């Protein structure tokens, strides 16, 4: 089993976990500040990158494990 803290998206998971809000809206720049790195190009071009799939997407695991779902994406 992989270590979730090893994911480059772990800082987002922790940010969301500590947020304590029912819903939160973050733009790409805010997510990049939280992560300390740039999002991949596909995050800005493909809605599928933001899908709430629990397998095969480490980025989705970050928000799902924090108790959130991506609901709206403005590319």
mmCIF file of the N, C-alpha and C atoms, coordinates in Angstrom:
data_MODEL
# 
_entry.id   MODEL 
# 
loop_
_atom_site.group_PDB 
_atom_site.id 
_atom_site.type_symbol 
_atom_site.label_atom_id 
_atom_site.label_alt_id 
_atom_site.label_comp_id 
_atom_site.label_asym_id 
_atom_site.label_entity_id 
_atom_site.label_seq_id 
_atom_site.pdbx_PDB_ins_code 
_atom_site.Cartn_x 
_atom_site.Cartn_y 
_atom_site.Cartn_z 
_atom_site.occupancy 
_atom_site.B_iso_or_equiv 
_atom_site.pdbx_formal_charge 
_atom_site.auth_seq_id 
_atom_site.auth_comp_id 
_atom_site.auth_asym_id 
_atom_site.auth_atom_id 
_atom_site.pdbx_PDB_model_num 
ATOM 1   N N  . UNK A 1 1  ? 0.838   -1.179 0.000   1.00 0.00 ? 1  UNK A N  1 
ATOM 2   C CA . UNK A 1 1  ? 0.000   0.000  0.000   1.00 0.00 ? 1  UNK A CA 1 
ATOM 3   C C  . UNK A 1 1  ? 0.882   1.242  0.000   1.00 0.00 ? 1  UNK A C  1 
ATOM 4   N N  . UNK A 1 2  ? 0.547   2.238  -0.825  1.00 0.00 ? 2  UNK A N  1 
ATOM 5   C CA . UNK A 1 2  ? 1.382   3.419  -0.933  1.00 0.00 ? 2  UNK A CA 1 
ATOM 6   C C  . UNK A 1 2  ? 1.128   4.386  0.220   1.00 0.00 ? 2  UNK A C  1 
ATOM 7   N N  . UNK A 1 3  ? 2.093   5.225  0.481   1.00 0.00 ? 3  UNK A N  1 
ATOM 8   C CA . UNK A 1 3  ? 2.031   6.201  1.548   1.00 0.00 ? 3  UNK A CA 1 
ATOM 9   C C  . UNK A 1 3  ? 1.368   7.476  1.014   1.00 0.00 ? 3  UNK A C  1 
ATOM 10  N N  . UNK A 1 4  ? 0.170   7.866  1.515   1.00 0.00 ? 4  UNK A N  1 
ATOM 11  C CA . UNK A 1 4  ? -0.508  9.050  0.989   1.00 0.00 ? 4  UNK A CA 1 
ATOM 12  C C  . UNK A 1 4  ? 0.257   10.339 1.228   1.00 0.00 ? 4  UNK A C  1 
ATOM 13  N N  . UNK A 1 5  ? 1.128   10.386 2.255   1.00 0.00 ? 5  UNK A N  1 
ATOM 14  C CA . UNK A 1 5  ? 1.889   11.602 2.512   1.00 0.00 ? 5  UNK A CA 1 
ATOM 15  C C  . UNK A 1 5  ? 3.007   11.789 1.494   1.00 0.00 ? 5  UNK A C  1 
ATOM 16  N N  . UNK A 1 6  ? 3.286   10.770 0.696   1.00 0.00 ? 6  UNK A N  1 
ATOM 17  C CA . UNK A 1 6  ? 4.329   10.871 -0.318  1.00 0.00 ? 6  UNK A CA 1 
ATOM 18  C C  . UNK A 1 6  ? 3.816   11.549 -1.587  1.00 0.00 ? 6  UNK A C  1 
ATOM 19  N N  . UNK A 1 7  ? 2.509   11.686 -1.734  1.00 0.00 ? 7  UNK A N  1 
ATOM 20  C CA . UNK A 1 7  ? 1.927   12.302 -2.919  1.00 0.00 ? 7  UNK A CA 1 
ATOM 21  C C  . UNK A 1 7  ? 2.233   13.790 -2.966  1.00 0.00 ? 7  UNK A C  1 
ATOM 22  N N  . UNK A 1 8  ? 2.510   14.305 -4.149  1.00 0.00 ? 8  UNK A N  1 
ATOM 23  C CA . UNK A 1 8  ? 2.730   15.741 -4.286  1.00 0.00 ? 8  UNK A CA 1 
ATOM 24  C C  . UNK A 1 8  ? 1.444   16.525 -4.028  1.00 0.00 ? 8  UNK A C  1 
ATOM 25  N N  . UNK A 1 9  ? 0.303   15.837 -3.978  1.00 0.00 ? 9  UNK A N  1 
ATOM 26  C CA . UNK A 1 9  ? -0.981  16.477 -3.698  1.00 0.00 ? 9  UNK A CA 1 
ATOM 27  C C  . UNK A 1 9  ? -1.366  16.407 -2.221  1.00 0.00 ? 9  UNK A C  1 
ATOM 28  N N  . UNK A 1 10 ? -0.508  15.835 -1.400  1.00 0.00 ? 10 UNK A N  1 
ATOM 29  C CA . UNK A 1 10 ? -0.780  15.746 0.035   1.00 0.00 ? 10 UNK A CA 1 
ATOM 30  C C  . UNK A 1 10 ? -1.002  17.116 0.683   1.00 0.00 ? 10 UNK A C  1 
ATOM 31  N N  . UNK A 1 11 ? -0.245  18.156 0.323   1.00 0.00 ? 11 UNK A N  1 
ATOM 32  C CA . UNK A 1 11 ? -0.517  19.465 0.934   1.00 0.00 ? 11 UNK A CA 1 
ATOM 33  C C  . UNK A 1 11 ? -1.949  19.951 0.678   1.00 0.00 ? 11 UNK A C  1 
ATOM 34  N N  . UNK A 1 12 ? -2.506  19.634 -0.481  1.00 0.00 ? 12 UNK A N  1 
ATOM 35  C CA . UNK A 1 12 ? -3.891  19.993 -0.765  1.00 0.00 ? 12 UNK A CA 1 
ATOM 36  C C  . UNK A 1 12 ? -4.834  19.203 0.131   1.00 0.00 ? 12 UNK A C  1 
ATOM 37  N N  . UNK A 1 13 ? -4.558  17.943 0.292   1.00 0.00 ? 13 UNK A N  1 
ATOM 38  C CA . UNK A 1 13 ? -5.373  17.105 1.180   1.00 0.00 ? 13 UNK A CA 1 
ATOM 39  C C  . UNK A 1 13 ? -5.397  17.683 2.586   1.00 0.00 ? 13 UNK A C  1 
ATOM 40  N N  . UNK A 1 14 ? -4.255  18.028 3.106   1.00 0.00 ? 14 UNK A N  1 
ATOM 41  C CA . UNK A 1 14 ? -4.163  18.572 4.461   1.00 0.00 ? 14 UNK A CA 1 
ATOM 42  C C  . UNK A 1 14 ? -4.843  19.933 4.568   1.00 0.00 ? 14 UNK A C  1 
ATOM 43  N N  . UNK A 1 15 ? -4.671  20.760 3.557   1.00 0.00 ? 15 UNK A N  1 
ATOM 44  C CA . UNK A 1 15 ? -5.328  22.069 3.547   1.00 0.00 ? 15 UNK A CA 1 
ATOM 45  C C  . UNK A 1 15 ? -6.839  21.895 3.628   1.00 0.00 ? 15 UNK A C  1 
ATOM 46  N N  . UNK A 1 16 ? -7.370  21.012 2.797   1.00 0.00 ? 16 UNK A N  1 
ATOM 47  C CA . UNK A 1 16 ? -8.811  20.777 2.789   1.00 0.00 ? 16 UNK A CA 1 
ATOM 48  C C  . UNK A 1 16 ? -9.277  20.159 4.108   1.00 0.00 ? 16 UNK A C  1 
ATOM 49  N N  . UNK A 1 17 ? -8.524  19.242 4.613   1.00 0.00 ? 17 UNK A N  1 
ATOM 50  C CA . UNK A 1 17 ? -8.875  18.583 5.877   1.00 0.00 ? 17 UNK A CA 1 
ATOM 51  C C  . UNK A 1 17 ? -8.964  19.606 7.011   1.00 0.00 ? 17 UNK A C  1 
ATOM 52  N N  . UNK A 1 18 ? -8.066  20.561 7.023   1.00 0.00 ? 18 UNK A N  1 
ATOM 53  C CA . UNK A 1 18 ? -8.036  21.567 8.083   1.00 0.00 ? 18 UNK A CA 1 
ATOM 54  C C  . UNK A 1 18 ? -9.028  22.707 7.849   1.00 0.00 ? 18 UNK A C  1 
ATOM 55  N N  . UNK A 1 19 ? -9.537  22.803 6.646   1.00 0.00 ? 19 UNK A N  1 
ATOM 56  C CA . UNK A 1 19 ? -10.451 23.883 6.272   1.00 0.00 ? 19 UNK A CA 1 
ATOM 57  C C  . UNK A 1 19 ? -11.712 23.887 7.127   1.00 0.00 ? 19 UNK A C  1 
ATOM 58  N N  . UNK A 1 20 ? -12.321 22.730 7.282   1.00 0.00 ? 20 UNK A N  1 
ATOM 59  C CA . UNK A 1 20 ? -13.505 22.627 8.124   1.00 0.00 ? 20 UNK A CA 1 
ATOM 60  C C  . UNK A 1 20 ? -14.772 23.207 7.526   1.00 0.00 ? 20 UNK A C  1 
ATOM 61  N N  . UNK A 1 21 ? -14.763 23.557 6.268   1.00 0.00 ? 21 UNK A N  1 
ATOM 62  C CA . UNK A 1 21 ? -15.945 24.111 5.596   1.00 0.00 ? 21 UNK A CA 1 
ATOM 63  C C  . UNK A 1 21 ? -16.705 23.006 4.874   1.00 0.00 ? 21 UNK A C  1 
ATOM 64  N N  . UNK A 1 22 ? -18.008 23.216 4.696   1.00 0.00 ? 22 UNK A N  1 
ATOM 65  C CA . UNK A 1 22 ? -18.807 22.253 3.931   1.00 0.00 ? 22 UNK A CA 1 
ATOM 66  C C  . UNK A 1 22 ? -18.420 22.284 2.449   1.00 0.00 ? 22 UNK A C  1 
ATOM 67  N N  . UNK A 1 23 ? -18.078 23.446 1.967   1.00 0.00 ? 23 UNK A N  1 
ATOM 68  C CA . UNK A 1 23 ? -17.664 23.606 0.578   1.00 0.00 ? 23 UNK A CA 1 
ATOM 69  C C  . UNK A 1 23 ? -16.613 24.688 0.494   1.00 0.00 ? 23 UNK A C  1 
ATOM 70  N N  . UNK A 1 24 ? -15.780 24.605 -0.506  1.00 0.00 ? 24 UNK A N  1 
ATOM 71  C CA . UNK A 1 24 ? -14.701 25.579 -0.681  1.00 0.00 ? 24 UNK A CA 1 
ATOM 72  C C  . UNK A 1 24 ? -14.467 25.772 -2.167  1.00 0.00 ? 24 UNK A C  1 
ATOM 73  N N  . UNK A 1 25 ? -14.130 26.981 -2.545  1.00 0.00 ? 25 UNK A N  1 
ATOM 74  C CA . UNK A 1 25 ? -13.828 27.294 -3.936  1.00 0.00 ? 25 UNK A CA 1 
ATOM 75  C C  . UNK A 1 25 ? -12.379 27.765 -4.019  1.00 0.00 ? 25 UNK A C  1 
ATOM 76  N N  . UNK A 1 26 ? -11.604 27.106 -4.858  1.00 0.00 ? 26 UNK A N  1 
ATOM 77  C CA . UNK A 1 26 ? -10.193 27.460 -5.041  1.00 0.00 ? 26 UNK A CA 1 
ATOM 78  C C  . UNK A 1 26 ? -9.918  27.623 -6.527  1.00 0.00 ? 26 UNK A C  1 
ATOM 79  N N  . UNK A 1 27 ? -9.202  28.673 -6.888  1.00 0.00 ? 27 UNK A N  1 
ATOM 80  C CA . UNK A 1 27 ? -8.790  28.796 -8.281  1.00 0.00 ? 27 UNK A CA 1 
ATOM 81  C C  . UNK A 1 27 ? -7.448  28.086 -8.473  1.00 0.00 ? 27 UNK A C  1 
ATOM 82  N N  . UNK A 1 28 ? -7.019  27.983 -9.711  1.00 0.00 ? 28 UNK A N  1 
ATOM 83  C CA . UNK A 1 28 ? -5.786  27.257 -9.999  1.00 0.00 ? 28 UNK A CA 1 
ATOM 84  C C  . UNK A 1 28 ? -4.597  27.853 -9.239  1.00 0.00 ? 28 UNK A C  1 
ATOM 85  N N  . UNK A 1 29 ? -4.517  29.176 -9.187  1.00 0.00 ? 29 UNK A N  1 
ATOM 86  C CA . UNK A 1 29 ? -3.392  29.830 -8.502  1.00 0.00 ? 29 UNK A CA 1 
ATOM 87  C C  . UNK A 1 29 ? -3.366  29.477 -7.021  1.00 0.00 ? 29 UNK A C  1 
ATOM 88  N N  . UNK A 1 30 ? -4.524  29.440 -6.381  1.00 0.00 ? 30 UNK A N  1 
ATOM 89  C CA . UNK A 1 30 ? -4.585  29.092 -4.954  1.00 0.00 ? 30 UNK A CA 1 
ATOM 90  C C  . UNK A 1 30 ? -4.142  27.654 -4.737  1.00 0.00 ? 30 UNK A C  1 
ATOM 91  N N  . UNK A 1 31 ? -4.583  26.759 -5.597  1.00 0.00 ? 31 UNK A N  1 
ATOM 92  C CA . UNK A 1 31 ? -4.176  25.353 -5.467  1.00 0.00 ? 31 UNK A CA 1 
ATOM 93  C C  . UNK A 1 31 ? -2.669  25.227 -5.655  1.00 0.00 ? 31 UNK A C  1 
ATOM 94  N N  . UNK A 1 32 ? -2.123  25.959 -6.603  1.00 0.00 ? 32 UNK A N  1 
ATOM 95  C CA . UNK A 1 32 ? -0.680  25.906 -6.837  1.00 0.00 ? 32 UNK A CA 1 
ATOM 96  C C  . UNK A 1 32 ? 0.098   26.471 -5.653  1.00 0.00 ? 32 UNK A C  1 
ATOM 97  N N  . UNK A 1 33 ? -0.438  27.503 -5.001  1.00 0.00 ? 33 UNK A N  1 
ATOM 98  C CA . UNK A 1 33 ? 0.227   28.034 -3.800  1.00 0.00 ? 33 UNK A CA 1 
ATOM 99  C C  . UNK A 1 33 ? 0.210   26.992 -2.682  1.00 0.00 ? 33 UNK A C  1 
ATOM 100 N N  . UNK A 1 34 ? -0.908  26.322 -2.513  1.00 0.00 ? 34 UNK A N  1 
ATOM 101 C CA . UNK A 1 34 ? -1.023  25.288 -1.485  1.00 0.00 ? 34 UNK A CA 1 
ATOM 102 C C  . UNK A 1 34 ? -0.044  24.154 -1.751  1.00 0.00 ? 34 UNK A C  1 
ATOM 103 N N  . UNK A 1 35 ? 0.044   23.751 -3.023  1.00 0.00 ? 35 UNK A N  1 
ATOM 104 C CA . UNK A 1 35 ? 0.920   22.637 -3.396  1.00 0.00 ? 35 UNK A CA 1 
ATOM 105 C C  . UNK A 1 35 ? 2.386   23.031 -3.431  1.00 0.00 ? 35 UNK A C  1 
ATOM 106 N N  . UNK A 1 36 ? 2.654   24.299 -3.720  1.00 0.00 ? 36 UNK A N  1 
ATOM 107 C CA . UNK A 1 36 ? 4.035   24.739 -3.892  1.00 0.00 ? 36 UNK A CA 1 
ATOM 108 C C  . UNK A 1 36 ? 4.607   24.320 -5.233  1.00 0.00 ? 36 UNK A C  1 
ATOM 109 N N  . UNK A 1 37 ? 3.731   24.046 -6.183  1.00 0.00 ? 37 UNK A N  1 
ATOM 110 C CA . UNK A 1 37 ? 4.155   23.672 -7.532  1.00 0.00 ? 37 UNK A CA 1 
ATOM 111 C C  . UNK A 1 37 ? 3.019   23.940 -8.511  1.00 0.00 ? 37 UNK A C  1 
ATOM 112 N N  . UNK A 1 38 ? 3.338   23.932 -9.784  1.00 0.00 ? 38 UNK A N  1 
ATOM 113 C CA . UNK A 1 38 ? 2.346   24.170 -10.828 1.00 0.00 ? 38 UNK A CA 1 
ATOM 114 C C  . UNK A 1 38 ? 1.517   22.922 -11.093 1.00 0.00 ? 38 UNK A C  1 
ATOM 115 N N  . UNK A 1 39 ? 0.247   23.138 -11.372 1.00 0.00 ? 39 UNK A N  1 
ATOM 116 C CA . UNK A 1 39 ? -0.602  22.035 -11.797 1.00 0.00 ? 39 UNK A CA 1 
ATOM 117 C C  . UNK A 1 39 ? -0.181  21.589 -13.189 1.00 0.00 ? 39 UNK A C  1 
ATOM 118 N N  . UNK A 1 40 ? -0.402  20.338 -13.523 1.00 0.00 ? 40 UNK A N  1 
ATOM 119 C CA . UNK A 1 40 ? -0.056  19.882 -14.869 1.00 0.00 ? 40 UNK A CA 1 
ATOM 120 C C  . UNK A 1 40 ? -0.969  20.552 -15.909 1.00 0.00 ? 40 UNK A C  1 
ATOM 121 N N  . UNK A 1 41 ? -0.497  20.617 -17.111 1.00 0.00 ? 41 UNK A N  1 
ATOM 122 C CA . UNK A 1 41 ? -1.256  21.240 -18.206 1.00 0.00 ? 41 UNK A CA 1 
ATOM 123 C C  . UNK A 1 41 ? -2.647  20.626 -18.347 1.00 0.00 ? 41 UNK A C  1 
ATOM 124 N N  . UNK A 1 42 ? -2.747  19.323 -18.161 1.00 0.00 ? 42 UNK A N  1 
ATOM 125 C CA . UNK A 1 42 ? -4.036  18.647 -18.308 1.00 0.00 ? 42 UNK A CA 1 
ATOM 126 C C  . UNK A 1 42 ? -5.067  19.151 -17.291 1.00 0.00 ? 42 UNK A C  1 
ATOM 127 N N  . UNK A 1 43 ? -4.639  19.643 -16.145 1.00 0.00 ? 43 UNK A N  1 
ATOM 128 C CA . UNK A 1 43 ? -5.571  20.172 -15.146 1.00 0.00 ? 43 UNK A CA 1 
ATOM 129 C C  . UNK A 1 43 ? -6.296  21.411 -15.677 1.00 0.00 ? 43 UNK A C  1 
ATOM 130 N N  . UNK A 1 44 ? -5.635  22.147 -16.555 1.00 0.00 ? 44 UNK A N  1 
ATOM 131 C CA . UNK A 1 44 ? -6.221  23.359 -17.117 1.00 0.00 ? 44 UNK A CA 1 
ATOM 132 C C  . UNK A 1 44 ? -6.988  23.104 -18.416 1.00 0.00 ? 44 UNK A C  1 
ATOM 133 N N  . UNK A 1 45 ? -6.794  21.928 -18.994 1.00 0.00 ? 45 UNK A N  1 
ATOM 134 C CA . UNK A 1 45 ? -7.383  21.648 -20.306 1.00 0.00 ? 45 UNK A CA 1 
ATOM 135 C C  . UNK A 1 45 ? -8.450  20.564 -20.314 1.00 0.00 ? 45 UNK A C  1 
ATOM 136 N N  . UNK A 1 46 ? -8.422  19.668 -19.340 1.00 0.00 ? 46 UNK A N  1 
ATOM 137 C CA . UNK A 1 46 ? -9.318  18.508 -19.376 1.00 0.00 ? 46 UNK A CA 1 
ATOM 138 C C  . UNK A 1 46 ? -10.132 18.383 -18.089 1.00 0.00 ? 46 UNK A C  1 
ATOM 139 N N  . UNK A 1 47 ? -11.444 18.452 -18.237 1.00 0.00 ? 47 UNK A N  1 
ATOM 140 C CA . UNK A 1 47 ? -12.319 18.275 -17.069 1.00 0.00 ? 47 UNK A CA 1 
ATOM 141 C C  . UNK A 1 47 ? -12.110 16.924 -16.395 1.00 0.00 ? 47 UNK A C  1 
ATOM 142 N N  . UNK A 1 48 ? -11.758 15.921 -17.183 1.00 0.00 ? 48 UNK A N  1 
ATOM 143 C CA . UNK A 1 48 ? -11.570 14.574 -16.627 1.00 0.00 ? 48 UNK A CA 1 
ATOM 144 C C  . UNK A 1 48 ? -10.506 14.562 -15.530 1.00 0.00 ? 48 UNK A C  1 
ATOM 145 N N  . UNK A 1 49 ? -9.538  15.455 -15.592 1.00 0.00 ? 49 UNK A N  1 
ATOM 146 C CA . UNK A 1 49 ? -8.495  15.515 -14.567 1.00 0.00 ? 49 UNK A CA 1 
ATOM 147 C C  . UNK A 1 49 ? -9.119  15.771 -13.198 1.00 0.00 ? 49 UNK A C  1 
ATOM 148 N N  . UNK A 1 50 ? -10.246 16.458 -13.172 1.00 0.00 ? 50 UNK A N  1 
ATOM 149 C CA . UNK A 1 50 ? -10.914 16.843 -11.927 1.00 0.00 ? 50 UNK A CA 1 
ATOM 150 C C  . UNK A 1 50 ? -11.998 15.856 -11.506 1.00 0.00 ? 50 UNK A C  1 
ATOM 151 N N  . UNK A 1 51 ? -12.107 14.740 -12.192 1.00 0.00 ? 51 UNK A N  1 
ATOM 152 C CA . UNK A 1 51 ? -13.142 13.768 -11.837 1.00 0.00 ? 51 UNK A CA 1 
ATOM 153 C C  . UNK A 1 51 ? -12.862 13.173 -10.463 1.00 0.00 ? 51 UNK A C  1 
ATOM 154 N N  . UNK A 1 52 ? -13.913 12.743 -9.824  1.00 0.00 ? 52 UNK A N  1 
ATOM 155 C CA . UNK A 1 52 ? -13.834 12.222 -8.457  1.00 0.00 ? 52 UNK A CA 1 
ATOM 156 C C  . UNK A 1 52 ? -13.630 10.715 -8.445  1.00 0.00 ? 52 UNK A C  1 
ATOM 157 N N  . UNK A 1 53 ? -12.639 10.246 -9.176  1.00 0.00 ? 53 UNK A N  1 
ATOM 158 C CA . UNK A 1 53 ? -12.364 8.808  -9.214  1.00 0.00 ? 53 UNK A CA 1 
ATOM 159 C C  . UNK A 1 53 ? -11.371 8.456  -8.107  1.00 0.00 ? 53 UNK A C  1 
ATOM 160 N N  . UNK A 1 54 ? -11.650 7.378  -7.442  1.00 0.00 ? 54 UNK A N  1 
ATOM 161 C CA . UNK A 1 54 ? -10.822 7.015  -6.293  1.00 0.00 ? 54 UNK A CA 1 
ATOM 162 C C  . UNK A 1 54 ? -9.636  6.132  -6.661  1.00 0.00 ? 54 UNK A C  1 
ATOM 163 N N  . UNK A 1 55 ? -9.568  5.668  -7.892  1.00 0.00 ? 55 UNK A N  1 
ATOM 164 C CA . UNK A 1 55 ? -8.417  4.867  -8.316  1.00 0.00 ? 55 UNK A CA 1 
ATOM 165 C C  . UNK A 1 55 ? -7.778  5.503  -9.538  1.00 0.00 ? 55 UNK A C  1 
ATOM 166 N N  . UNK A 1 56 ? -6.471  5.463  -9.563  1.00 0.00 ? 56 UNK A N  1 
ATOM 167 C CA . UNK A 1 56 ? -5.730  5.941  -10.719 1.00 0.00 ? 56 UNK A CA 1 
ATOM 168 C C  . UNK A 1 56 ? -5.567  7.440  -10.811 1.00 0.00 ? 56 UNK A C  1 
ATOM 169 N N  . UNK A 1 57 ? -5.917  8.166  -9.776  1.00 0.00 ? 57 UNK A N  1 
ATOM 170 C CA . UNK A 1 57 ? -5.779  9.624  -9.816  1.00 0.00 ? 57 UNK A CA 1 
ATOM 171 C C  . UNK A 1 57 ? -5.349  10.128 -8.443  1.00 0.00 ? 57 UNK A C  1 
ATOM 172 N N  . UNK A 1 58 ? -4.068  10.338 -8.272  1.00 0.00 ? 58 UNK A N  1 
ATOM 173 C CA . UNK A 1 58 ? -3.571  10.776 -6.959  1.00 0.00 ? 58 UNK A CA 1 
ATOM 174 C C  . UNK A 1 58 ? -4.129  12.137 -6.570  1.00 0.00 ? 58 UNK A C  1 
ATOM 175 N N  . UNK A 1 59 ? -4.395  12.993 -7.566  1.00 0.00 ? 59 UNK A N  1 
ATOM 176 C CA . UNK A 1 59 ? -4.952  14.309 -7.250  1.00 0.00 ? 59 UNK A CA 1 
ATOM 177 C C  . UNK A 1 59 ? -6.360  14.169 -6.676  1.00 0.00 ? 59 UNK A C  1 
ATOM 178 N N  . UNK A 1 60 ? -7.181  13.286 -7.257  1.00 0.00 ? 60 UNK A N  1 
ATOM 179 C CA . UNK A 1 60 ? -8.540  13.080 -6.748  1.00 0.00 ? 60 UNK A CA 1 
ATOM 180 C C  . UNK A 1 60 ? -8.508  12.461 -5.356  1.00 0.00 ? 60 UNK A C  1 
ATOM 181 N N  . UNK A 1 61 ? -7.570  11.576 -5.114  1.00 0.00 ? 61 UNK A N  1 
ATOM 182 C CA . UNK A 1 61 ? -7.443  10.994 -3.773  1.00 0.00 ? 61 UNK A CA 1 
ATOM 183 C C  . UNK A 1 61 ? -7.229  12.075 -2.723  1.00 0.00 ? 61 UNK A C  1 
ATOM 184 N N  . UNK A 1 62 ? -6.515  13.131 -3.083  1.00 0.00 ? 62 UNK A N  1 
ATOM 185 C CA . UNK A 1 62 ? -6.247  14.209 -2.133  1.00 0.00 ? 62 UNK A CA 1 
ATOM 186 C C  . UNK A 1 62 ? -7.541  14.819 -1.628  1.00 0.00 ? 62 UNK A C  1 
ATOM 187 N N  . UNK A 1 63 ? -8.436  15.191 -2.525  1.00 0.00 ? 63 UNK A N  1 
ATOM 188 C CA . UNK A 1 63 ? -9.673  15.819 -2.050  1.00 0.00 ? 63 UNK A CA 1 
ATOM 189 C C  . UNK A 1 63 ? -10.681 14.800 -1.538  1.00 0.00 ? 63 UNK A C  1 
ATOM 190 N N  . UNK A 1 64 ? -10.687 13.602 -2.090  1.00 0.00 ? 64 UNK A N  1 
ATOM 191 C CA . UNK A 1 64 ? -11.616 12.582 -1.603  1.00 0.00 ? 64 UNK A CA 1 
ATOM 192 C C  . UNK A 1 64 ? -11.269 12.151 -0.174  1.00 0.00 ? 64 UNK A C  1 
ATOM 193 N N  . UNK A 1 65 ? -9.994  11.948 0.111   1.00 0.00 ? 65 UNK A N  1 
ATOM 194 C CA . UNK A 1 65 ? -9.575  11.558 1.459   1.00 0.00 ? 65 UNK A CA 1 
ATOM 195 C C  . UNK A 1 65 ? -9.818  12.662 2.487   1.00 0.00 ? 65 UNK A C  1 
ATOM 196 N N  . UNK A 1 66 ? -9.885  13.908 2.006   1.00 0.00 ? 66 UNK A N  1 
ATOM 197 C CA . UNK A 1 66 ? -10.176 15.031 2.891   1.00 0.00 ? 66 UNK A CA 1 
ATOM 198 C C  . UNK A 1 66 ? -11.679 15.232 3.070   1.00 0.00 ? 66 UNK A C  1 
ATOM 199 N N  . UNK A 1 67 ? -12.482 14.427 2.360   1.00 0.00 ? 67 UNK A N  1 
ATOM 200 C CA . UNK A 1 67 ? -13.933 14.511 2.499   1.00 0.00 ? 67 UNK A CA 1 
ATOM 201 C C  . UNK A 1 67 ? -14.616 15.458 1.535   1.00 0.00 ? 67 UNK A C  1 
ATOM 202 N N  . UNK A 1 68 ? -13.939 15.790 0.436   1.00 0.00 ? 68 UNK A N  1 
ATOM 203 C CA . UNK A 1 68 ? -14.497 16.707 -0.557  1.00 0.00 ? 68 UNK A CA 1 
ATOM 204 C C  . UNK A 1 68 ? -14.661 16.024 -1.901  1.00 0.00 ? 68 UNK A C  1 
ATOM 205 N N  . UNK A 1 69 ? -15.494 16.629 -2.737  1.00 0.00 ? 69 UNK A N  1 
ATOM 206 C CA . UNK A 1 69 ? -15.665 16.212 -4.125  1.00 0.00 ? 69 UNK A CA 1 
ATOM 207 C C  . UNK A 1 69 ? -15.538 17.443 -5.010  1.00 0.00 ? 69 UNK A C  1 
ATOM 208 N N  . UNK A 1 70 ? -14.905 17.302 -6.148  1.00 0.00 ? 70 UNK A N  1 
ATOM 209 C CA . UNK A 1 70 ? -14.868 18.399 -7.124  1.00 0.00 ? 70 UNK A CA 1 
ATOM 210 C C  . UNK A 1 70 ? -16.260 18.488 -7.733  1.00 0.00 ? 70 UNK A C  1 
ATOM 211 N N  . UNK A 1 71 ? -16.878 19.662 -7.646  1.00 0.00 ? 71 UNK A N  1 
ATOM 212 C CA . UNK A 1 71 ? -18.246 19.821 -8.119  1.00 0.00 ? 71 UNK A CA 1 
ATOM 213 C C  . UNK A 1 71 ? -18.322 20.676 -9.373  1.00 0.00 ? 71 UNK A C  1 
ATOM 214 N N  . UNK A 1 72 ? -17.565 21.739 -9.438  1.00 0.00 ? 72 UNK A N  1 
ATOM 215 C CA . UNK A 1 72 ? -17.580 22.634 -10.587 1.00 0.00 ? 72 UNK A CA 1 
ATOM 216 C C  . UNK A 1 72 ? -16.151 23.007 -10.930 1.00 0.00 ? 72 UNK A C  1 
ATOM 217 N N  . UNK A 1 73 ? -15.845 22.971 -12.204 1.00 0.00 ? 73 UNK A N  1 
ATOM 218 C CA . UNK A 1 73 ? -14.508 23.344 -12.660 1.00 0.00 ? 73 UNK A CA 1 
ATOM 219 C C  . UNK A 1 73 ? -14.642 24.359 -13.775 1.00 0.00 ? 73 UNK A C  1 
ATOM 220 N N  . UNK A 1 74 ? -14.009 25.494 -13.610 1.00 0.00 ? 74 UNK A N  1 
ATOM 221 C CA . UNK A 1 74 ? -13.998 26.530 -14.639 1.00 0.00 ? 74 UNK A CA 1 
ATOM 222 C C  . UNK A 1 74 ? -12.626 26.513 -15.285 1.00 0.00 ? 74 UNK A C  1 
ATOM 223 N N  . UNK A 1 75 ? -12.547 25.865 -16.426 1.00 0.00 ? 75 UNK A N  1 
ATOM 224 C CA . UNK A 1 75 ? -11.273 25.766 -17.131 1.00 0.00 ? 75 UNK A CA 1 
ATOM 225 C C  . UNK A 1 75 ? -10.943 27.096 -17.782 1.00 0.00 ? 75 UNK A C  1 
# 
